[in-house]
Amino acid sequence: MHIPDIESMVHLYKHVYVSPHLDDIVLSCSGRIAKQLGRGESVLVVTVFTGDVEGKKKPRGGIYAQVVDIKGRKAEDGKAMDRLGVDYLWLDYIDSIFRYRNPIFRFGLFIGKSSIEAKLYEAIREDIRKICKRAGNRRLYLPIGAGQHKDHHILFRIGKQIIEQPTNDIEINFYEDVPYVLFPNVLKYRLKLIGITYSSLFLDKDATYMKSIMHEVRELYREIIGVPTLKLGNPLLKPFVFLALILSITFILLQSKYRAREISRWKMSPEIYDVSEVMPEKLAAIMEYRTQLQVPFWDVKDISLYFIKYSNFIGGKVGQYLERYWKMYRSYNSPQ
């Protein structure tokens, strides 16, 4: 059921999932949601950046046609939510694709809050506070920010701030953002940037932590360059992307070492969630985003193969489909 605004919320919800954009939650968390609903637990999905702008303010070009069609995307999202059987709420904040014309500025490596985005951050945080108060929920789900997308980072920082509050009684779960986690090494460097020791998580299933920067850049570049927005873009963009990847990974390594004392105060523990039995429902909901599948995925027919690969990467057995979540907590015994 669609809830038109925060003031129209009349039910309590055990779980509240916060999605940056129209499709993020279904791609990343719909397996867990399906299982929770199957147990009779109440779930609310809140999508933050669904505001529209005037046509002349929208990016132009064929590659943006489906992305900037907010009305069409909402229609698809509504179908996906109804298929899952979940209540959902759209907030009216402007997507970074409208805030930043240049795609480069939609992504950022810094964990800290940008002064440019400060007002936006505060407004969204207040809305999430109101939603949780009305929902009476005990669990809140937010993106971990893999892929370095600014909209995802805003929500991650809000979750981190909620944890810091001494009176907080809500359990925060950070989910791994699909499709970003499907690219090699992206999650590893995100975890490293926010202070997570990754070697124990990647040792059994992936040896990339032992590879050189250039090797990892080439791996990531081969995957990213297949994204439609780069395939059809300016040919000068491809070498720029390669250079940007080198600089980004180098920066992350330096940044994580420089901030080692600060980030060591935080700990995160992973939680693997087996969604194999509800994978048909998850795939059916994903398929409602017919226009958006042209952007994050390369072959709709083989969409399940991406989730098989991802599940295997995080420890799944043959035939298993998994989702992974993270719980962050303050390590008070860490050196100050």
ZIHUZI-V806377 format. One record per residue. N is the residue number from 1. SS is DSSP state (H for helix, E for strand, - for the rest). PSI is psi in radians with two decimals (NA if undefined). D_CENTER is the distance of its C-alpha to the mean C-alpha in Angstrom with 2 decimals. Layout:
<<N	SS	PSI	D_CENTER> <N	SS	PSI	D_CENTER>>
This chain:
<<1	-	2.34	23.14> <2	E	2.26	21.93> <3	E	2.08	22.47> <4	-	-0.57	23.50> <5	-	3.00	22.83> <6	H	-0.70	22.49> <7	H	-0.33	26.27> <8	H	-0.02	26.52> <9	-	2.16	24.75> <10	-	-0.16	27.59> <11	-	2.76	26.15> <12	-	2.59	24.79> <13	-	2.33	21.55> <14	-	-0.62	20.96> <15	E	2.35	17.17> <16	E	2.08	14.92> <17	E	2.27	11.30> <18	E	2.11	9.58> <19	E	2.29	7.42> <20	-	-0.85	7.13> <21	-	2.99	8.82> <22	-	1.62	11.23> <23	-	-0.32	9.91> <24	H	-0.77	6.18> <25	H	-0.73	7.78> <26	H	-0.73	10.60> <27	H	-0.66	9.11> <28	H	-0.61	7.27> <29	H	0.03	9.76> <30	H	-0.37	12.82> <31	H	-0.84	15.03> <32	H	-0.70	15.04> <33	H	-0.77	15.51> <34	H	-0.68	18.38> <35	H	-0.67	20.02> <36	H	-0.76	19.90> <37	H	-0.65	21.43> <38	H	-0.47	23.92> <39	-	0.05	25.09> <40	-	0.26	25.73> <41	-	2.53	23.05> <42	-	2.39	21.85> <43	E	2.38	18.24> <44	E	2.33	16.90> <45	E	2.17	13.73> <46	E	2.10	13.28> <47	E	2.19	11.67> <48	-	-0.92	12.15> <49	E	1.37	12.64> <50	-	0.14	15.19> <51	E	2.57	18.26> <52	-	2.86	20.58> <53	-	2.96	23.04> <54	-	2.62	26.45> <55	H	-0.68	26.84> <56	H	-0.28	28.35> <57	H	-0.06	25.31> <58	-	2.54	22.99> <59	-	2.51	22.46> <60	-	2.78	25.05> <61	-	2.65	25.38> <62	H	-0.60	24.81> <63	H	-0.31	21.42> <64	H	-0.10	20.12> <65	-	-0.87	22.10> <66	-	-0.54	19.58> <67	-	-0.70	16.64> <68	-	-0.03	18.82> <69	-	1.39	20.46> <70	H	-0.68	18.78> <71	H	-0.80	21.59> <72	H	-0.67	21.16> <73	H	-0.65	17.40> <74	H	-0.67	18.12> <75	H	-0.75	20.83> <76	H	-0.73	18.65> <77	H	-0.71	16.07> <78	H	-0.70	19.15> <79	H	-0.72	20.49> <80	H	-0.75	17.44> <81	H	-0.75	17.47> <82	H	-0.64	21.24> <83	H	-0.70	21.14> <84	H	-0.50	19.12> <85	-	0.61	21.49> <86	-	2.60	19.15> <87	E	2.56	19.77> <88	E	2.64	17.41> <89	E	2.30	17.53> <90	E	2.15	16.57> <91	-	2.95	16.78> <92	E	0.54	18.38> <93	-	2.65	16.61> <94	E	2.23	16.76> <95	-	2.58	13.93> <96	H	-0.37	14.05> <97	H	-0.41	15.60> <98	H	-0.50	18.52> <99	H	-0.54	18.55> <100	-	1.95	18.74> <101	-	-0.69	20.86> <102	-	2.12	20.49> <103	H	-0.51	17.21> <104	H	-0.61	17.67> <105	H	-0.07	17.30> <106	H	-0.11	13.82> <107	E	2.66	12.59> <108	-	2.58	13.94> <109	-	-0.26	14.62> <110	-	2.38	16.05> <111	-	-0.59	14.81> <112	-	2.75	17.49> <113	-	2.18	17.43> <114	-	2.46	18.92> <115	-	-0.52	22.10> <116	-	-0.62	21.32> <117	-	0.07	18.26> <118	H	-0.83	20.11> <119	H	-0.71	21.34> <120	H	-0.79	18.10> <121	H	-0.84	16.49> <122	H	-0.69	19.54> <123	H	-0.76	19.66> <124	H	-0.73	16.17> <125	H	-0.72	16.88> <126	H	-0.70	20.19> <127	H	-0.72	18.90> <128	H	-0.65	16.59> <129	H	-0.79	19.74> <130	H	-0.74	21.85> <131	H	-0.79	19.68> <132	H	-0.63	19.75> <133	H	-0.76	23.45> <134	H	-0.61	24.26> <135	H	-0.49	22.21> <136	-	0.46	23.71> <137	-	2.73	20.73> <138	-	-0.12	20.65> <139	E	2.31	17.08> <140	E	2.33	13.95> <141	E	2.22	10.39> <142	E	2.75	7.60> <143	E	2.56	4.21> <144	-	-0.28	6.04> <145	-	0.40	5.28> <146	-	2.44	6.24> <147	-	-0.21	7.89> <148	-	0.44	9.14> <149	E	2.30	8.22> <150	H	-0.67	10.31> <151	H	-0.68	8.88> <152	H	-0.66	5.67> <153	H	-0.66	8.59> <154	H	-0.79	10.75> <155	H	-0.61	9.09> <156	H	-0.78	8.93> <157	H	-0.62	12.53> <158	H	-0.76	13.54> <159	H	-0.73	12.76> <160	H	-0.67	14.70> <161	H	-0.64	17.44> <162	H	-0.72	17.85> <163	H	-0.62	18.48> <164	H	-0.34	21.05> <165	-	2.20	23.05> <166	-	-0.42	26.13> <167	-	0.09	26.44> <168	-	2.28	22.94> <169	-	0.34	23.31> <170	-	2.31	19.80> <171	E	2.16	17.97> <172	E	2.25	14.43> <173	E	2.16	12.02> <174	E	2.18	8.74> <175	E	2.71	6.80> <176	-	2.14	5.86> <177	-	2.07	3.11> <178	-	2.37	6.15> <179	-	0.00	8.09> <180	H	-0.68	7.53> <181	H	-0.15	8.71> <182	H	-0.23	11.60> <183	-	2.44	13.08> <184	-	2.38	15.64> <185	-	-0.22	15.39> <186	H	-0.83	12.01> <187	H	-0.70	10.79> <188	H	-0.78	14.36> <189	H	-0.51	14.56> <190	H	-0.79	11.49> <191	H	-0.69	13.16> <192	H	-0.69	16.42> <193	H	-0.59	15.58> <194	-	0.12	14.69> <195	-	0.44	17.78> <196	-	2.29	17.14> <197	-	2.04	19.99> <198	-	-0.30	18.61> <199	H	-0.70	21.94> <200	H	-0.40	22.55> <201	H	-0.46	19.25> <202	H	-0.07	19.86> <203	-	-0.79	23.66> <204	-	-0.64	24.40> <205	-	-0.24	22.04> <206	-	2.25	21.51> <207	-	0.29	23.96> <208	H	-0.37	22.00> <209	H	-0.26	22.24> <210	H	-0.10	25.94> <211	-	2.82	25.71> <212	-	2.85	26.54> <213	H	-0.78	24.26> <214	H	-0.66	25.86> <215	H	-0.78	25.34> <216	H	-0.64	21.59> <217	H	-0.77	21.44> <218	H	-0.71	23.42> <219	H	-0.85	21.26> <220	H	-0.69	18.06> <221	H	-0.74	20.15> <222	H	-0.60	21.58> <223	H	-0.82	18.27> <224	H	-0.64	16.85> <225	-	-0.25	20.26> <226	-	-0.13	20.15> <227	-	2.32	17.50> <228	H	-0.64	19.69> <229	H	-0.37	19.11> <230	H	-0.54	20.63> <231	H	-0.71	23.19> <232	-	0.07	24.86> <233	-	-3.05	24.46> <234	-	2.27	27.08> <235	H	-0.43	28.46> <236	H	-0.25	28.43> <237	H	-0.55	24.62> <238	H	-0.87	24.39> <239	H	-0.52	26.38> <240	H	-0.71	24.52> <241	H	-0.74	21.17> <242	H	-0.80	22.96> <243	H	-0.72	24.34> <244	H	-0.64	21.11> <245	H	-0.74	19.54> <246	H	-0.85	22.64> <247	H	-0.68	22.56> <248	H	-0.83	18.89> <249	H	-0.72	19.37> <250	H	-0.75	22.71> <251	H	-0.74	21.41> <252	H	-0.76	18.82> <253	H	-0.77	21.74> <254	H	-0.75	24.01> <255	H	-0.77	21.67> <256	H	-0.60	20.85> <257	H	-0.72	24.62> <258	H	-0.63	25.62> <259	-	0.31	23.44> <260	H	-0.74	24.24> <261	H	-0.73	26.34> <262	H	-0.86	23.91> <263	H	-0.31	20.81> <264	-	-0.20	23.11> <265	-	-0.26	23.44> <266	E	2.48	20.04> <267	E	2.59	19.47> <268	E	2.43	16.62> <269	E	2.36	17.47> <270	E	2.62	15.57> <271	E	2.08	16.13> <272	E	2.31	16.46> <273	E	2.05	16.55> <274	E	2.06	18.83> <275	-	0.37	18.11> <276	H	-0.75	20.84> <277	H	-0.36	23.08> <278	H	0.24	20.71> <279	H	-0.63	19.21> <280	H	-0.70	21.52> <281	H	-0.69	20.09> <282	H	-0.83	16.48> <283	H	-0.67	17.69> <284	H	-0.71	19.85> <285	H	-0.73	17.14> <286	H	-0.68	15.04> <287	-	-0.21	18.33> <288	-	-0.38	18.72> <289	-	1.10	16.42> <290	-	-0.68	19.32> <291	-	-0.62	19.04> <292	-	-0.39	15.37> <293	H	-0.33	16.00> <294	H	-0.35	18.17> <295	H	-1.01	15.43> <296	H	-0.39	12.71> <297	-	2.65	15.43> <298	-	-0.46	18.96> <299	-	1.87	20.95> <300	H	-0.63	20.24> <301	H	-0.52	23.05> <302	H	0.40	21.50> <303	H	-0.64	17.97> <304	H	-0.42	18.60> <305	H	-0.55	19.57> <306	H	-0.68	16.09> <307	H	-0.51	15.22> <308	H	-0.80	18.61> <309	H	-0.78	18.01> <310	H	-0.78	14.72> <311	H	-0.73	16.58> <312	H	-0.67	19.51> <313	H	-0.63	17.62> <314	-	0.23	16.55> <315	-	0.20	20.08> <316	-	2.69	20.67> <317	-	3.03	24.18> <318	-	2.25	25.52> <319	-	-0.04	24.55> <320	-	2.53	21.71> <321	-	2.22	18.18> <322	E	2.70	15.86> <323	E	2.60	12.50> <324	E	2.42	11.87> <325	E	2.81	11.12> <326	E	2.41	12.33> <327	E	2.21	14.91> <328	E	2.45	15.91> <329	E	2.74	19.51> <330	E	2.28	22.08> <331	-	1.67	24.61> <332	-	-0.22	27.77> <333	-	-0.06	29.95> <334	-	2.65	28.34> <335	-	2.41	30.65> <336	-	NA	30.43>>
